[in-house]
Amino acid sequence: MEDGLGMPKAGAGQDPLLLLKTLQLLWTKKEMKKQLKEEIRRGFAGLEDPLAGLLDMLESNGDWKGKGHSLGYYISSELQLWMKEHPAVQQSGMKLKKLQARVFRILDQCPANLLDPLISIYQLHTADRNYLLGHVSHLYHRGDYKEAAILSIKLKLQPDQDVEKMCAPLLFQDKINLVEDYVAEYPELQCRLLEILDTWCEPDFNIRDMARQYQGLSRYKPDKLNRKMLSKLIFRLLDRFNVDPALCPNVINQRHLRTLNYLFYKRFVEKTMTQENWADHIQSTVGENRWLQGHLIQLLLRYCDLNTAARWAQRCSLPEEVLPSEVADELQKLEIQERVEEATKEENYKEVKKKDYYQLPIPRANIRLLQNWEEMMQCYEKVLKPGQIVGIDMEWRPSFGMVGKPRVSLLQLAVRDEVFLLDLPRLLEQAEVKGEKEKLPHFIQRLYSDATITKLGYGMSGDLSSLAATCSTLKGMDKQSQSVVDLLTIDKLLQKSSTDWKKGGLKVDVLSPEQSCEDGGLRQPEKGLSLLVQHVLGKPLDKTEQMSNWEKRPLREEQILYAASDAYCLLEVYEKLCKDPESFGLSSDLTESLVGKPSVKPRAKKQLNKQEVPSPSGQQCKGSDKETSCPPAPISPKEFSVVCDNMLQGLGRYLRCLGVDVRMLENEDDHRKAAEIARQEGRVILTSGLPYQTLRSHVGEGRCFSVNCSEKAKEQALQVLKHFNVHVTLADIFSRCQVCNCDKYLKVPKERMRQLVEDSRHSLGDSSTGCPTSRKEKPGGTCSAAQPTGTTPGQQLESTGPCGADVGLVGGTALQLAAIPSGVLEKAELTDFYCCTGCGKVFWEGSHFGRVVSQFQDILVTTGGEQRVYELS
């Protein structure tokens, strides 16, 4: 019996293979998918045993074994849905066990997407656990390590398995995401995995010998799984699962050893650390660890001399029997001589600083270190004076990439002719003892929220984040801030300016590569605030005290002068820029455009506190405070701005389509450019794989997010939106140009667009005719009608090319009229076109909107508003 299409027609009680033949014919006709779905449901209703029938079809047809959506997957998914409507077909007892035994034979070759339907249909979770473990073991010993792990995760078999045995071959195959998923729900397995990985970091451990235990490894690259990669992986897992780092002594020692090497590089190669700062960090890094102390002596012999190595051996109380013989011999002889040389060197350096670096223009007596509330009263009265201008800076101890969020140790407040240094740890401790713990936070909140006081900073959003980590009462203060001027914004304007600094009447002394610092090495190029001070005031800041241990008390005199300079220079830079902005290549209305504008981060930035999937602890960057697992408050795409690494351009286009502000790296760009853009523009970095570990160390907490590179761009976009709780409405779709990221459109009536297109094509076809004068729409004309969302009222059209061939927006953006198909202008239902004011692309109402809505319907928030639909020209 056949239907009207010449295909066999399924009937009641029919053979499952006959039904399969019918479905195969429909599967080849893509336009008949609806009929295919109906035929599947009708066929299962007619089968005597639908569950056995599905297995008959899968066993007789091998199309489902490949990747992607096969007919077998489609049939299985439809049966799963059909069974929810017909629960009576569920099997139990011995009949179900027989069906499960048949399923396991299929699972040997089953792709990942078919697992969930089969597990659900045949209730594999209820099967004998030993039988399930045996089947997984069969896959494992056959070399199907990935398949064995995925099936174990689906059936939740991990507690009964050896975590090293299951995860080791996956690591050798670079399937790190699968390893994380394997232990994600089991804290004991997480700890066990970390202990195993830490043993792999032992100096004598041979990773190649371990790999030889696993036969048939595909895609294994022995050199890729090295100690450096393992170290990054371990710290990533410690962070994600909130496990005590003490569980991994080997990798912690290796991290400390890298810190030692870094400190030696800063001190003896870059020469950007003073001896005292360097020595303090060395001592805190090696502590009482004999292994690290031994490496310290070796590094000292490499970079320094016997005298220095002997001095450190004595400082660490190392017994002579563990020291190299030459160090032991030198231990007593050169101690006094080394101290004299160091004192002489420091004295010479101070003289050099006076000549080459910015110097405070106020006497030392006007720098006040405040350590109790009685001393704070004079600061309170002067800083909170209406109309005051206050330079603000903060200092904290460097963390060198270790787990832990920076806590502010010193808050500097500079006013005209005076600087106050607030010792926050002591002030907060005293307030706690006196029961007045809200007193200091109240003072800081009042300072930032007072619109009559101008606050100056450089990169102030990062400072506010660290301040909130120091005192929880100050969280959310960025939203309350008023009259904040972030000189980082001005610095960006200066960098973009092409004005010659000498034309501004300034003599800017920039060090050439051949100029050297006081101890014979080359001085590193200035950057950040130091470079801004050099541009504006003529000399850079001396940053050698930047990496001090700011928690140690008492503060040294050099630290006090450095901290005061960092805050007071903001006043002088701001004053000079406001007096004559044009000499620096800035607009004359600099003061009007910046004073009084709060430097408040968008709400989205407050939500960036976790990474990967939600975990009990959330994401931590340079801090030790644990984050809560509470979901972030919802934000709109307009409040969310990102920069996509060059491997995620597809994700970037999807996010733009949904209204997110997206910058994308070019293919040739280095990954580190993303960190530079994120810091300058306050964006979140979206990246994947190994670059994540590098990039996250260059930005603030939660400012870098790693997406799963094995997923398609659409799934990646859903992951990002759900993680940051971005609520997309219909009005957000196509509210931003997918080509150039602009969010402003010019609405043009169809008849006006037709005229522009015809004029453009006519002039291009006949360049010998007379060229009419440039036409410009008058403000308020039909072309400047406002679009409900994303349009630019007041924009105008003008003819910018010969004979009107190049019609553009005022400002020079040419409309891309040649890309508009002639048939579009004939569509009766179209009334308007929308022109991107950034790149000139032309959009019109089309079918793209419906496709996007269907793809992202799970995360769309319906508001009931009208929606314009745009199609790209």
SULBELCOR-V536843 format. One record per pair of residues at least 12 apart in sequence whose C-alpha atoms are under 7 Angstrom apart, sorted by the first residue. I is the first residue (numbers start at 1). GAP is how many residues later the second one is. D is the distance in whole Angstrom. If there is no record, write none. Layout:
# SULBELCOR-V536843
I_GAP_D + I_GAP_D
This chain:
# SULBELCOR-V536843
7_15_6 + 8_14_6 + 9_13_7 + 10_33_6 + 11_35_6 + 12_34_4 + 12_35_6 + 13_33_5 + 13_34_5 + 13_35_6 + 14_32_7 + 14_33_6 + 16_37_5 + 16_40_7 + 16_41_6 + 17_40_6 + 19_24_6 + 20_37_6 + 23_13_6 + 27_44_7 + 40_35_7 + 41_41_7 + 52_47_7 + 58_14_6 + 65_44_6 + 65_45_6 + 65_46_6 + 66_45_7 + 67_44_6 + 73_41_6 + 76_41_6 + 77_40_6 + 80_37_6 + 80_41_6 + 100_22_6 + 100_24_7 + 108_31_7 + 125_30_6 + 136_12_5 + 136_16_7 + 143_72_7 + 143_73_6 + 145_24_7 + 145_25_7 + 146_24_7 + 149_17_7 + 153_29_6 + 163_26_7 + 163_30_7 + 164_29_7 + 164_32_7 + 167_12_6 + 169_45_7 + 172_48_6 + 172_53_7 + 173_44_7 + 173_45_6 + 173_46_6 + 173_47_5 + 194_40_6 + 194_54_7 + 195_52_6 + 195_53_6 + 198_50_5 + 198_52_6 + 198_53_6 + 201_26_6 + 201_49_6 + 201_50_6 + 202_48_6 + 208_14_7 + 231_20_6 + 239_380_7 + 239_381_7 + 240_375_7 + 240_378_7 + 240_379_7 + 241_374_7 + 242_375_6 + 256_29_6 + 257_35_7 + 259_141_7 + 260_22_7 + 263_15_7 + 271_250_7 + 272_272_6 + 273_271_5 + 274_270_6 + 277_271_5 + 277_272_7 + 297_12_6 + 306_21_6 + 306_24_6 + 307_23_6 + 307_27_5 + 307_28_7 + 307_31_7 + 309_18_6 + 310_17_5 + 310_18_7 + 310_20_6 + 310_21_4 + 311_20_6 + 311_24_6 + 349_169_6 + 352_166_7 + 356_183_7 + 357_182_5 + 357_183_5 + 357_184_6 + 357_185_6 + 358_181_5 + 358_182_6 + 358_183_5 + 360_205_6 + 362_55_6 + 366_52_5 + 366_53_6 + 367_51_6 + 367_52_5 + 367_53_6 + 367_197_7 + 368_51_6 + 368_52_5 + 368_53_6 + 369_51_6 + 369_52_5 + 369_53_6 + 370_50_7 + 370_51_6 + 370_52_5 + 370_53_6 + 371_51_7 + 371_52_5 + 371_55_6 + 371_56_6 + 372_55_6 + 373_54_7 + 379_41_7 + 383_32_7 + 384_63_6 + 386_66_5 + 386_67_6 + 387_65_5 + 387_66_5 + 388_65_5 + 388_66_6 + 389_26_6 + 389_64_6 + 389_65_5 + 389_66_6 + 390_23_6 + 390_24_5 + 390_25_5 + 390_64_6 + 390_65_5 + 390_66_6 + 391_22_6 + 391_23_5 + 391_24_7 + 391_64_6 + 391_65_5 + 391_66_6 + 391_176_5 + 391_177_6 + 391_179_6 + 391_180_6 + 392_20_6 + 392_21_5 + 392_22_7 + 392_63_7 + 392_64_6 + 392_65_5 + 392_175_5 + 393_18_6 + 393_19_5 + 393_20_7 + 393_64_6 + 393_173_7 + 393_174_5 + 394_14_6 + 394_16_6 + 394_17_5 + 394_18_6 + 394_69_7 + 395_13_6 + 395_14_6 + 395_15_5 + 395_16_7 + 395_155_7 + 396_12_5 + 396_13_5 + 396_14_7 + 396_154_6 + 397_151_7 + 397_152_5 + 397_153_5 + 397_154_6 + 398_149_6 + 399_223_7 + 401_221_6 + 401_296_7 + 402_220_7 + 403_218_7 + 403_219_6 + 403_220_6 + 403_221_6 + 404_217_7 + 404_218_5 + 404_219_3 + 404_220_3 + 404_221_7 + 405_216_6 + 405_217_4 + 405_218_2 + 405_219_5 + 405_220_6 + 406_60_6 + 406_216_6 + 406_217_5 + 407_59_6 + 407_60_7 + 407_62_6 + 407_63_5 + 408_58_6 + 408_59_6 + 408_62_6 + 409_14_6 + 409_15_6 + 409_16_6 + 409_141_6 + 409_142_6 + 410_12_6 + 410_13_5 + 410_14_6 + 411_12_7 + 411_13_7 + 412_151_7 + 412_152_7 + 412_155_6 + 413_154_6 + 414_153_6 + 414_154_5 + 419_145_6 + 441_32_7 + 441_33_6 + 445_32_7 + 448_33_5 + 448_34_6 + 449_31_6 + 449_32_5 + 449_33_5 + 450_32_6 + 451_31_5 + 451_32_5 + 451_145_7 + 453_30_7 + 454_29_5 + 454_30_6 + 454_142_7 + 455_28_6 + 455_29_5 + 455_30_6 + 456_28_6 + 456_29_5 + 456_30_6 + 456_31_7 + 456_114_6 + 457_28_7 + 457_29_5 + 457_30_6 + 457_113_7 + 458_28_5 + 458_29_5 + 458_30_5 + 458_71_7 + 459_27_6 + 459_29_6 + 460_26_6 + 461_140_7 + 462_238_7 + 464_14_7 + 478_122_5 + 478_123_7 + 479_121_6 + 481_117_6 + 481_119_7 + 482_114_7 + 482_115_7 + 482_116_5 + 483_112_6 + 483_113_4 + 483_114_5 + 483_115_5 + 484_112_6 + 484_113_6 + 484_114_4 + 484_115_5 + 485_109_6 + 485_110_6 + 485_112_7 + 485_113_7 + 485_114_6 + 486_113_6 + 491_41_6 + 494_91_7 + 497_88_6 + 498_87_7 + 499_85_7 + 499_86_5 + 501_83_6 + 503_80_7 + 504_79_4 + 504_80_6 + 507_31_6 + 508_26_7 + 508_27_6 + 508_30_5 + 509_29_6 + 509_30_7 + 533_40_7 + 536_37_6 + 537_36_7 + 545_14_6 + 545_17_7 + 578_12_7 + 578_13_6 + 602_37_6 + 603_32_7 + 603_36_6 + 604_31_6 + 604_35_6 + 604_36_5 + 607_25_5 + 607_117_6 + 608_94_5 + 608_95_6 + 608_116_7 + 609_92_6 + 609_93_5 + 610_92_6 + 611_91_7 + 611_94_6 + 612_94_6 + 614_15_7 + 615_14_7 + 616_13_6 + 617_12_6 + 619_83_6 + 620_81_6 + 621_79_7 + 621_80_5 + 621_81_7 + 622_79_7 + 632_92_7 + 632_93_6 + 633_92_7 + 634_91_5 + 634_92_6 + 634_93_6 + 635_90_6 + 635_91_5 + 635_92_6 + 636_90_5 + 636_91_5 + 636_92_6 + 637_22_5 + 637_23_5 + 637_89_6 + 637_91_6 + 638_21_7 + 638_22_6 + 638_23_7 + 640_20_6 + 640_21_6 + 641_19_6 + 641_20_5 + 641_21_6 + 641_42_5 + 641_43_6 + 642_19_6 + 642_20_5 + 642_21_6 + 642_41_5 + 642_42_4 + 642_43_6 + 642_44_7 + 643_19_6 + 643_20_5 + 643_21_6 + 643_31_6 + 643_35_7 + 643_40_6 + 643_41_6 + 643_42_5 + 643_43_6 + 644_19_6 + 644_20_5 + 644_21_6 + 644_41_6 + 644_42_5 + 644_43_6 + 645_19_6 + 645_20_6 + 645_26_6 + 645_29_7 + 645_41_6 + 645_42_5 + 646_18_6 + 646_19_5 + 646_20_6 + 646_21_5 + 649_15_6 + 650_63_5 + 651_62_5 + 651_63_7 + 651_65_6 + 651_66_6 + 652_12_7 + 653_85_6 + 654_60_7 + 654_63_7 + 655_62_6 + 656_80_6 + 656_81_7 + 656_82_5 + 656_85_7 + 657_76_6 + 657_77_5 + 657_79_7 + 657_81_6 + 658_70_7 + 658_74_6 + 658_75_5 + 658_76_6 + 659_73_5 + 659_74_6 + 659_75_6 + 659_76_5 + 659_77_5 + 661_80_7 + 662_79_7 + 671_20_7 + 672_23_7 + 675_20_6 + 675_23_6 + 675_24_6 + 679_20_7 + 684_19_5 + 684_20_6 + 685_18_6 + 685_19_5 + 685_20_6 + 686_18_6 + 686_19_5 + 686_20_6 + 687_18_6 + 687_19_5 + 687_20_6 + 688_18_5 + 688_19_5 + 688_20_6 + 688_21_6 + 692_14_6 + 727_132_7 + 727_133_7 + 727_134_6 + 728_131_7 + 728_132_5 + 728_133_6 + 729_131_5 + 729_132_5 + 729_133_6 + 729_134_7 + 730_132_7 + 730_137_6 + 731_136_5 + 734_136_6 + 735_55_6 + 737_99_7 + 740_98_7 + 740_99_6 + 742_94_7 + 742_96_6 + 743_47_6 + 744_46_5 + 744_47_5 + 744_48_6 + 744_92_6 + 744_93_6 + 745_45_6 + 745_46_4 + 745_47_6 + 745_89_6 + 745_90_5 + 745_91_5 + 745_92_6 + 746_38_7 + 746_45_5 + 746_46_6 + 746_49_7 + 746_88_5 + 746_89_5 + 746_90_7 + 746_91_7 + 747_36_6 + 747_37_6 + 747_38_6 + 747_39_7 + 747_40_6 + 747_44_7 + 747_85_7 + 747_86_6 + 747_87_5 + 747_88_6 + 748_35_5 + 748_84_6 + 748_85_5 + 748_86_6 + 749_34_7 + 749_82_6 + 749_83_4 + 749_84_6 + 750_81_5 + 750_82_5 + 750_83_6 + 754_71_7 + 757_60_6 + 759_45_7 + 760_44_6 + 760_45_5 + 760_46_7 + 763_40_6 + 763_41_7 + 763_42_6 + 764_41_6 + 771_31_6 + 771_32_4 + 772_31_6 + 774_24_7 + 774_25_5 + 774_26_7 + 774_30_7 + 775_23_5 + 775_24_6 + 776_20_7 + 776_21_6 + 776_22_4 + 776_23_7 + 777_19_6 + 777_20_6 + 777_21_7 + 779_15_6 + 779_17_7 + 780_14_7 + 783_13_7 + 784_12_6 + 795_15_7 + 796_13_6 + 796_14_6 + 797_12_5 + 797_13_6 + 798_12_6 + 809_28_7 + 813_24_7 + 813_25_7 + 813_26_6 + 813_27_6 + 814_26_5 + 815_25_4 + 815_26_6 + 816_24_6 + 816_25_5 + 816_26_7 + 819_54_6 + 820_53_5 + 830_15_7 + 832_12_7 + 841_32_6 + 842_30_6 + 842_31_5 + 843_27_5 + 843_28_5 + 843_29_5 + 843_30_6 + 844_25_7 + 844_26_5 + 844_27_5 + 845_23_7 + 845_24_5 + 845_25_4 + 845_26_6 + 846_23_6 + 846_24_6 + 846_25_5 + 848_23_6 + 849_20_6
